Amino acid sequence: MKKIFLRIIGQIISIAIFVGLFSFSLFITYGYRFDFEENEVVQTSVIDVCTIPKQADLFLDGEFNNDKACQKIYGLDLGAHDLKVEKEGYYTWNKSIYLDSEQVSQYPFVFLIPYPEFYSTIILNENADQVWMSPNQSLYAIYGEVFNVIKVYSASRIAPYIIETPANIENLTWIDNSRLVADTATGRYQVNVKKGEWNLVDDVVFHPPVSKNELVVSGNEIWINDGDDKKFVTRYSEKIMSAQYFYNESNLLITTDNDIRICDFEGENCHIITEKDSGTAIAHPARSKKIIFVKEGTLTQLTLSGPDV
């Protein structure tokens, strides 16, 4: 009888411990903790962070947290906090954030920018004045006036498509991801990049890329059209030529008249990647770490390789 009684007591204690731990975990998960100094229950918040590359060191309010690739930090006091992510060979990422009770603060792609000495550079063409990018950013074209040819490069290959032109080209425009329109003194021509067949055209139907979140450049400011809302992103002291997403939607690739820089989405943590020829555009194959630009009349492909890549 005594053994049965002790067994029942043990089971009751085990259930009580389980219920207590389960309730405590729910208590923490739903954003509450007990403040022993104030002797009251207070609401907390959560930070959700993923870093690229992996095993970067995360610091919260100056204290080392851990080096996991992705992590959620629970039980944080509401209010101001400082986040820092660093790794050898990369620029440090810093962010001042304010936590409230309404939502989790999410930073799903903290992309650390490598130091320039680790970049990989390939010369694509030694004579280039401008670059034209296809709508899906898988192809980019340059025009060689000397030999009257258009060279079209793919993000997945080094050797370009070489297309002889019917006349001197005044301007190029992509109408979709496989066809170009060329304006010449003798008329407007359309060409299929892979087939290389030119045809005179009168009217051209363009198919611009459809994007839910569209970046808009206005002078020295960047805005974003998110559905029906227009949100301010950042402002610089100099005029911005272009802004687009880089690698993922947590980073911006920004060009001014003479340089190329990468910033996080809020326009902070900016680093100048390279200089370029004045007034020239750049190309960025989607979902890659490659940037194509003209520098000193040379078409160059730069890849943001890191020390551990």
Secondary structure as UniProt FT lines:
FT   HELIX           2..29
FT   TURN            30..31
FT   STRAND          32..35
FT   TURN            36..39
FT   STRAND          40..52
FT   STRAND          57..60
FT   TURN            61..62
FT   STRAND          63..66
FT   STRAND          70..77
FT   STRAND          79..86
FT   TURN            88..89
FT   STRAND          93..99
FT   STRAND          105..111
FT   HELIX           116..118
FT   STRAND          120..125
FT   STRAND          132..133
FT   TURN            135..136
FT   STRAND          139..144
FT   TURN            145..148
FT   STRAND          149..154
FT   TURN            155..156
FT   STRAND          161..164
FT   STRAND          169..174
FT   STRAND          179..184
FT   TURN            185..186
FT   STRAND          187..192
FT   TURN            193..195
FT   STRAND          198..200
FT   STRAND          213..218
FT   TURN            219..220
FT   STRAND          221..226
FT   TURN            227..228
FT   STRAND          229..235
FT   STRAND          242..245
FT   TURN            249..250
FT   STRAND          251..255
FT   STRAND          259..264
FT   TURN            265..266
FT   STRAND          271..275
FT   TURN            278..279
FT   TURN            286..287
FT   STRAND          290..295
FT   TURN            296..297
FT   STRAND          298..303
FT   TURN            307..308
//
